Amino acid sequence: MNEEILINVTPQETRVAVLAAGQVQELVVEREANRGLVGNIYVGRVARVLPGMQSAFVEIGLERSAFLHVADMWEHRRGGADADGREHRKANGEPGRPIEKILAEGQPVTVQVMKDPIGTKGARLSTQLSVAGRLLVYLPQDPHIGVSQRIEDETGRAALREKLKQLVPGDEKGGFILRTLAEGASDEELRADIEYLRNLWRDVQQRSLGAQPPKLAYQGLSLAQHVLRDMVSDGTSAVHIDSRENHQKLAAFAKAYMPGLAGKLQHYTGERPLFELHNVEQEIEKALSRRVDLKSGGTLVIDQTEAMTTVDVNTGGFVGQRNFDDTVFKTNLEAAQAIARQLRLRNLGGIIVVDFIDMESAEHRTAVLEEFKRALARDRTRMTVSGFTALGLVEMTRKRTRESLAHVLCEPCQSCGGRGEVKTARTVCYEVLREVLREARAFNAREFRVLASQPVCDLFHEEESGALAMLSDFIGKPVSVQVETNYSQEQYDIVLL
């Protein structure tokens, strides 16, 4: 399927949209003030070691300390020795040095970011370092030669591994992993990538040498450069960039590292904004909505929580033309395609639970699950999909390395605190009455004045006027109501006069 990639650049942010079959398939937003950290290498300082959790917190210059687990430490994986020279390994031969034998508070440590800070969680770190090129990933600490799992042909994997071994210089102590794009690469392209990565690593070492932590030793590519390296393929017909300066930078980047892509870069000079021309702005608004309408009349309801994301499929206005089972089956097939697209658009990660409409036929369930897996296959992010559970749910996981689109563009509602609902005016009225009674018992005021929103005050003046008068008589003090136009429906204050 032919794709077009749109890159909209402003000084504040870069936005990327991937179009295929006339639809937006992916959206990525990177803001200059909050640029992604995955791949960055830091010289950090150990802030705290937690032997009970086999973890440590490391200061790398961010607002929150980053998190390092012993399983993500190269020193733990390869075993190693204490100061007395004794090796520490598990009974089965696997490395097993505990974290308190490797790190101490205040110790400098070179780390790489595996996951951006998400929500209240700090960045996830590793001491097993790597730097990525277009065709290869360089592992400076590990002499291993590996092949991407996406290359499934065993014969082809073995041939690629042997080919790379012949190209790696004899003095090289590190290793490489062949990425998917390396499958059809020439020897010259692989040599160029090897040399580029070796030079890049030497620069990282120079910046790290004698650095006072916390210090950034290597910053990953910008979003636009990352798109060229990882998202542009033979199926990409064109990459449109609406900034002359960034078009020139990307053209120079492509010429140096990916000469074959230079011809696909196009500078967009039209009067209409690039994203508006291709209806991307409208798709962004839809991707922030809780409800997604299907062409058939069915709907998806997507709820993102701290622990997981749930997707509920409904028939909505789709009544079908044959029978109920046929209607359900067709709605679920369409939903399978739509859900896969929404996961990419919204960049939803972690645990995802899909509640398809219940199907009696095992054949229909199998067909829907296969359609769902086919739709997910075009996703660049690693995921696992389970079959239908006993309750008829499909459970899956999608790797999460950065914030979802909603978390990047939105924040919790100040009125409802992120609940998605606000208390009714009547509920607030009754809260006010209870609060006035508590205040009257605690303070001997001359009068109580309630400051509240318009709907709450209207209710006090109309249907609940009797309740307000009864309270005034009970406490023996006047109670007045005053509208505060800036107050939300749940907000109120009681002033003692």
C-alpha positions in Angstrom: 0.0 0.0 0.0 1.5 3.4 -1.1 2.0 5.9 1.7 2.5 9.6 1.9 4.1 11.2 4.8 3.3 14.8 5.8 5.7 16.8 8.1 4.4 20.0 9.6 7.1 22.0 11.3 6.8 25.1 13.5 9.4 26.5 16.0 7.3 25.1 18.8 6.5 21.6 17.5 6.8 19.0 14.7 3.8 17.0 13.6 3.9 14.0 11.3 1.0 12.2 9.6 1.1 9.0 7.6 -1.5 8.7 4.9 -2.5 5.5 3.2 -5.7 4.6 1.2 -6.9 8.2 1.6 -6.9 8.0 5.4 -4.6 9.1 8.2 -3.0 6.0 9.6 -0.5 7.4 12.1 0.0 10.7 14.0 3.1 11.7 15.9 3.6 15.0 17.7 6.9 16.2 19.2 7.1 19.5 21.1 10.5 21.3 21.4 9.8 22.0 25.0 9.1 18.3 25.8 11.1 16.4 23.2 11.1 12.6 23.5 14.0 11.1 25.4 14.1 7.5 24.2 17.6 6.6 22.9 19.3 9.5 24.7 22.4 8.5 26.6 23.3 10.3 29.9 26.0 10.2 32.4 23.8 10.1 35.5 24.3 9.9 39.3 22.8 7.1 41.5 20.4 8.8 43.8 19.1 5.8 45.7 19.6 2.0 45.6 16.7 -0.2 46.6 17.9 -3.8 47.3 14.4 -5.0 48.1 13.2 -4.0 44.7 16.5 -4.7 43.0 16.2 -1.2 41.5 17.8 2.2 41.7 16.8 5.8 41.0 19.2 7.7 38.9 19.4 11.5 38.4 19.8 12.4 34.8 18.8 16.1 34.9 15.0 15.6 34.6 12.2 16.7 36.9 11.9 13.2 38.3 14.6 10.7 39.0 14.7 7.9 36.4 14.2 4.2 37.2 16.8 1.5 36.6 16.0 -2.2 37.3 18.7 -4.8 37.7 17.3 -6.8 34.8 18.2 -3.8 32.5 21.8 -3.7 33.7 24.5 -5.0 31.4 26.7 -5.7 34.5 24.0 -8.0 35.9 23.4 -9.8 32.6 27.1 -10.6 32.0 27.7 -11.5 35.7 31.1 -9.9 36.6 33.1 -9.9 39.7 33.2 -8.1 43.0 36.3 -6.3 44.3 37.6 -9.7 45.6 37.4 -11.1 42.1 34.6 -13.7 42.7 32.1 -14.2 40.0 28.4 -14.0 40.8 26.1 -16.2 38.7 22.8 -18.0 39.2 22.7 -21.8 39.6 21.6 -22.2 36.0 24.6 -20.3 34.7 22.7 -17.0 34.1 24.2 -13.8 35.4 22.9 -12.9 38.8 24.8 -10.0 40.4 22.5 -8.1 42.8 22.1 -4.4 42.2 23.7 -3.5 45.6 26.9 -5.2 44.5 27.0 -3.1 41.3 25.8 0.4 42.3 26.2 2.7 45.3 24.6 6.0 46.1 26.4 9.0 44.5 28.1 6.7 41.9 28.3 8.0 38.3 26.7 5.6 35.8 26.2 5.8 32.0 22.6 5.0 31.1 20.2 5.1 28.1 16.5 5.9 28.2 14.3 3.0 27.2 10.9 4.7 27.9 9.9 8.3 28.3 8.4 9.5 31.6 4.7 8.6 31.4 2.2 10.1 33.8 3.7 9.9 37.3 6.3 7.4 36.3 9.9 8.5 35.7 11.9 7.5 32.6 13.0 3.8 32.4 16.7 3.3 32.0 19.2 0.6 30.8 23.0 0.4 31.1 23.1 -1.9 28.0 23.8 0.9 25.5 23.0 0.9 21.8 22.9 3.5 18.9 20.8 3.0 15.9 21.5 3.6 12.2 19.2 3.1 9.3 20.3 -0.5 8.6 22.0 -1.5 11.9 21.9 -1.1 15.6 25.4 -0.9 17.2 26.0 -2.7 20.6 29.3 -1.3 21.8 29.4 -3.6 24.9 28.4 -6.9 23.3 30.2 -8.7 20.4 26.9 -10.3 19.4 25.7 -10.3 15.8 21.9 -10.5 15.7 19.0 -10.2 13.2 15.7 -8.4 13.6 12.8 -10.8 14.6 10.7 -9.3 11.8 13.0 -11.1 9.3 11.4 -14.5 9.7 13.1 -16.6 7.0 15.7 -18.7 8.8 17.9 -19.2 5.7 17.9 -15.4 5.0 18.7 -14.7 8.7 21.7 -16.9 8.6 22.9 -15.5 5.3 22.6 -11.9 6.6 24.4 -12.8 9.8 27.4 -14.3 7.9 27.4 -11.4 5.5 27.7 -8.8 8.3 30.4 -10.8 10.1 32.6 -10.5 6.9 32.0 -6.7 6.8 32.7 -5.9 10.5 36.3 -4.6 11.0 38.7 -7.0 12.8 39.4 -4.5 15.6 35.7 -4.1 16.5 34.9 -5.3 20.0 31.2 -4.4 19.8 28.3 -6.1 18.0 25.5 -5.3 15.6 21.8 -6.1 15.1 20.6 -6.1 11.5 17.3 -4.1 11.2 14.5 -5.1 8.8 15.7 -2.6 6.1 19.1 -4.4 6.0 17.5 -7.4 4.2 18.0 -5.9 0.8 21.0 -3.6 1.5 24.2 -3.8 -0.5 27.7 -4.3 1.1 28.5 -0.7 0.5 25.4 0.5 2.4 26.2 -1.8 5.3 29.8 -0.7 5.5 28.7 3.0 5.5 26.3 2.3 8.3 29.0 0.4 10.3 31.4 3.3 9.9 28.8 5.9 10.8 27.8 4.1 14.0 31.4 3.5 15.0 32.2 7.2 14.6 29.0 8.2 16.4 30.0 6.0 19.4 33.5 7.5 19.5 31.8 11.0 19.8 29.6 9.7 22.6 32.6 8.3 24.5 34.4 11.7 24.1 31.5 13.6 25.6 31.2 11.1 28.4 34.8 11.2 29.4 35.3 13.0 32.6 31.7 14.5 32.5 30.2 15.7 35.7 26.8 14.1 36.1 24.1 14.6 35.2 25.1 15.3 31.6 23.6 14.5 28.2 26.1 12.5 26.2 24.0 11.6 23.1 20.6 12.9 21.9 18.6 10.9 19.5 17.4 12.1 16.1 14.7 14.8 15.8 11.2 13.5 14.9 11.6 14.5 11.3 15.0 12.7 11.0 13.5 9.7 12.9 10.7 9.6 10.3 13.2 9.4 7.4 15.3 6.7 9.1 12.5 4.4 10.3 9.2 5.2 8.6 10.1 5.9 4.9 10.2 2.7 2.9 9.8 1.4 -0.7 6.0 1.8 -0.2 6.4 5.6 0.5 5.6 7.6 -2.6 6.5 11.1 -1.1 7.5 13.0 2.0 6.0 16.5 2.1 7.6 19.1 4.3 6.1 22.5 4.8 9.2 24.3 6.1 12.0 25.3 3.6 14.7 25.3 6.3 13.7 21.8 7.5 13.4 20.5 4.0 17.0 21.6 3.4 18.1 19.9 6.6 16.3 16.7 5.8 17.7 16.7 2.3 21.2 17.0 3.6 20.6 14.3 6.2 19.1 12.0 3.5 22.0 12.7 1.1 24.6 11.8 3.8 22.9 8.6 5.2 20.1 7.6 2.9 20.8 8.7 -0.7 18.0 6.6 -2.1 15.4 8.7 -0.2 16.4 12.2 -1.4 14.2 12.0 -4.4 11.1 11.5 -2.3 11.5 14.7 -0.3 9.2 17.5 -1.5 8.9 21.0 -0.2 5.2 22.0 0.1 4.7 25.6 -0.8 0.9 25.8 -1.2 -1.2 28.5 0.4 -3.5 26.2 2.4 -1.8 24.6 5.5 -0.5 21.1 4.7 -2.5 19.4 7.4 -5.7 21.2 6.5 -5.3 20.3 2.8 -5.3 16.6 3.7 -8.0 16.8 6.5 -5.4 15.9 9.1 -6.6 18.6 11.6 -10.1 17.0 11.5 -8.6 13.5 12.1 -6.7 14.9 15.2 -10.0 16.1 16.6 -11.6 12.8 16.0 -8.6 11.0 17.6 -9.2 13.0 20.8 -12.9 11.9 21.0 -14.1 9.2 23.2 -16.6 7.9 20.6 -15.7 6.8 17.1 -18.4 6.4 14.5 -18.1 3.5 12.0 -19.3 3.8 8.4 -22.0 1.1 8.9 -23.5 3.1 11.8 -21.8 1.1 14.6 -19.6 2.9 17.2 -16.5 2.4 19.2 -16.2 3.8 22.7 -12.5 4.2 23.8 -11.6 4.8 27.5 -8.0 5.3 28.5 -7.2 4.8 32.2 -4.0 4.6 34.2 -3.8 0.8 34.1 -5.3 0.0 30.7 -7.4 1.1 27.7 -10.8 -0.4 27.0 -12.6 -0.5 23.6 -16.3 -1.2 23.5 -17.9 -2.1 20.2 -21.6 -1.3 19.7 -24.0 -1.8 16.7 -25.3 1.7 17.1 -27.6 2.5 14.2 -26.6 -0.5 12.0 -29.5 -2.9 11.7 -28.2 -5.1 8.8 -30.2 -6.6 6.0 -30.3 -10.3 6.8 -30.4 -11.3 10.5 -28.9 -10.3 13.9 -25.9 -12.6 13.8 -25.0 -11.2 10.3 -25.3 -7.7 11.6 -23.1 -8.4 14.6 -20.5 -10.2 12.5 -20.2 -7.3 9.9 -20.0 -4.7 12.7 -17.2 -6.6 14.4 -15.3 -7.0 11.2 -15.4 -3.3 10.5 -14.6 -2.5 14.1 -11.5 -4.7 13.9 -10.0 -2.5 11.2 -11.1 0.7 12.9 -9.6 -0.3 16.3 -6.2 -1.2 14.8 -6.2 2.3 13.1 -7.2 4.1 16.3 -4.4 2.4 18.3 -1.9 3.8 15.9 -3.5 7.2 15.6 -3.8 7.7 19.4 -0.6 5.8 20.2 -2.3 3.7 22.8 0.0 1.4 24.7 0.1 -1.0 27.6 -2.8 -3.4 28.3 -5.7 -3.0 25.9 -9.0 -4.9 26.3 -11.5 -5.0 23.4 -15.1 -5.9 24.0 -16.5 -7.0 20.6 -20.2 -7.6 20.3 -21.0 -11.1 21.5 -21.0 -13.7 18.7 -22.6 -17.1 19.0 -20.7 -18.6 16.1 -17.2 -19.9 16.8 -16.5 -19.4 13.1 -17.4 -15.8 13.3 -15.2 -15.3 16.4 -12.2 -16.9 14.6 -12.8 -14.7 11.5 -13.0 -11.5 13.5 -9.8 -12.3 15.5 -7.9 -13.1 12.2 -9.1 -9.8 10.7 -8.0 -8.0 13.8 -4.6 -9.5 13.7 -4.2 -8.7 10.0 -5.2 -5.1 10.7 -2.6 -4.9 13.5 0.1 -6.4 11.3 0.9 -3.0 9.7 1.7 -1.5 13.1 5.4 -0.6 13.6 5.0 -1.1 17.4 5.6 -4.5 19.0 2.4 -6.1 20.4 0.9 -9.4 21.5 -2.8 -10.5 21.0 -4.6 -13.2 22.9 -7.7 -15.0 21.7 -11.2 -14.5 23.1 -11.5 -15.0 26.9 -14.3 -16.9 28.6 -16.1 -13.5 28.9 -15.8 -12.8 25.2 -13.0 -10.2 25.5 -9.9 -9.9 23.4 -6.8 -9.0 25.5 -3.7 -7.5 24.0 -0.6 -5.5 24.8 1.1 -2.8 22.7 4.5 -1.5 23.6 4.4 1.9 25.2 7.5 4.1 24.8 6.0 7.6 24.8 2.8 9.4 25.9 -0.4 8.8 24.0 -1.7 11.5 21.7 -4.3 12.6 24.2 -1.8 12.9 27.0 0.4 15.1 24.7 -2.4 17.4 23.5 -4.8 17.4 26.5 -4.9 17.7 30.3 -7.5 16.6 32.9 -10.6 18.8 32.9 -10.3 21.5 35.7 -14.1 21.2 36.4 -14.4 17.4 36.7 -10.8 16.5 37.6 -10.6 14.0 34.7 -13.7 12.0 35.7 -15.5 12.9 32.5 -18.6 13.9 34.6 -19.6 16.7 37.0 -22.0 16.6 39.9 -25.5 17.8 39.2 -26.6 21.2 40.4 -29.0 19.5 42.8 -26.1 17.4 44.3 -24.1 20.6 44.9 -27.2 22.3 46.5 -27.5 19.5 49.0 -23.7 19.7 49.7 -24.0 23.4 50.3 -26.9 22.9 52.8 -24.9 20.4 54.8 -21.8 22.6 54.8 -23.8 25.7 56.0 -25.2 23.5 58.9 -21.6 22.4 59.8 -20.4 26.0 59.7 -23.3 27.3 61.8 -22.4 24.8 64.5 -18.8 25.8 64.5 -19.0 29.6 64.1 -21.4 32.2 65.5 -21.7 34.3 62.3 -24.3 37.0 61.8 -25.1 35.8 58.2 -24.0 33.0 55.9 -23.5 33.9 52.2 -23.2 31.1 49.6 -21.1 31.9 46.5 -21.9 29.4 43.7 -22.4 28.9 40.0 -25.5 30.1 38.1 -27.2 26.7 37.9 -26.8 26.1 41.6 -28.1 29.6 42.5 -31.1 29.2 40.1 -32.0 26.0 41.9 -31.8 27.6 45.3 -34.1 30.5 44.1 -36.6 28.1 42.6 -37.1 24.4 43.5 -34.9 24.4 46.6 -36.0 27.7 48.0 -38.0 26.0 50.6 -35.0 23.9 51.8 -32.9 27.1 52.1 -35.6 28.8 54.1 -36.0 25.8 56.4 -32.2 25.7 57.0 -32.2 29.5 57.8 -35.0 29.0 60.4 -33.3 26.0 61.9 -29.9 27.8 62.5 -31.6 31.1 63.3 -29.4 33.1 60.9 -30.1 34.4 57.4 -28.6 32.5 54.5 -28.2 34.3 51.2 -27.1 33.2 47.7 -24.8 35.0 45.3 -23.9 34.0 41.7 -20.2 33.8 40.8 -20.0 33.6 37.0 -16.4 32.2 37.0 -17.3 29.3 39.3 -17.7 25.8 37.8 -20.8 23.9 38.7 -19.1 21.9 41.5 -17.4 25.0 43.0 -18.8 27.0 45.9 -17.7 29.0 48.9 -19.5 29.9 52.1 -18.7 33.4 53.5 -19.3 34.2 57.2 -20.5 37.7 57.7 
